[in-house]
Amino acid sequence: MSVSEGQNAFPSLVKAAEKGSVVTVTRHDVPVAYVMGYERMAAITETLELLVDPAAVKAVKEHQAGRTKFLKIDDIPE
């Protein structure tokens, strides 16, 4: 969607974003921005934060390698 189209359709862009859509905004057919909902952006931010946490990355790799040990909630010390 072009910038001028987006200006005219802003309320519908926000509604689409709330429903999970991501709208690419262009200027002269070149992408310049995205409109997306808060929940989607929060999920992206959380993922990025995990990817820069060495302990989280190690835990994911351990799980993917099948080395994750699962405990019952009662077995976890307080």
N, C-alpha and C positions, 0 to 999 in steps of 0.2 A: 504494500500500500504506500502510495506517495505521501510526503509530508502534508501537502494540501488536502489530500483525501482524508488523512488522519485527523487533521484539524476539524474538518466538517463532520467526522464520524466518531469523535472522541468518546462520547458516552457508550456507543456500541463496542468500541475497542476495549473499554474497561470491562464491560459485561462479558465479552469473549474471553478476556484474560482471567476473570473470576471463574470461568467455567473450564479453565485449563489450556486454552489456546495461547499460542505465542504468535504475535503478529510482527513481521519484519517491516520496518518503515524505511523507505528508500528516498533518495534525492537523485534525480537524473538516472534512475535505474540502478543506483549503487546503494547497498544497505548501509544505513547510518545509525539505526537504533532498533531495539526490540521493545514491544509492550507485552509484559507477562504479569501474571497474578503474584500476589505476595507469597502464597503457599509454595508455588513452584520456585520462586527466587530463594525462599528460605531453605528449601530442600537442596538447591544448588550450592548455596553458601555452606550448609552443613557438610555436604559431600566434600567441598574444597577444604574445609577445616580438617576433616578426617584424613584427607590425602596428604596433608603436610604434617601430620602427627605420626612420628616414626613408630610409636607403640601400636597405634591403630593399624597402620600398614602391615606391621609384623603380625598382628592378630588375624588380619584378613588372609595373609599368605599362609599362616599356620592352619587356618580353617580350610582353605582351598586345598591344602596338602593332606587333609584328613586327620590332622593332629590336634583338633580341638577336643578338650575334655569338658563334658557337660556334667553339671552337678544338680542335685535336687536343691531347692531353695533352703530346705532345712539343714543341708550339709554345709552351707556357707557360714563361716564363723562371723559373729557380730563384731 
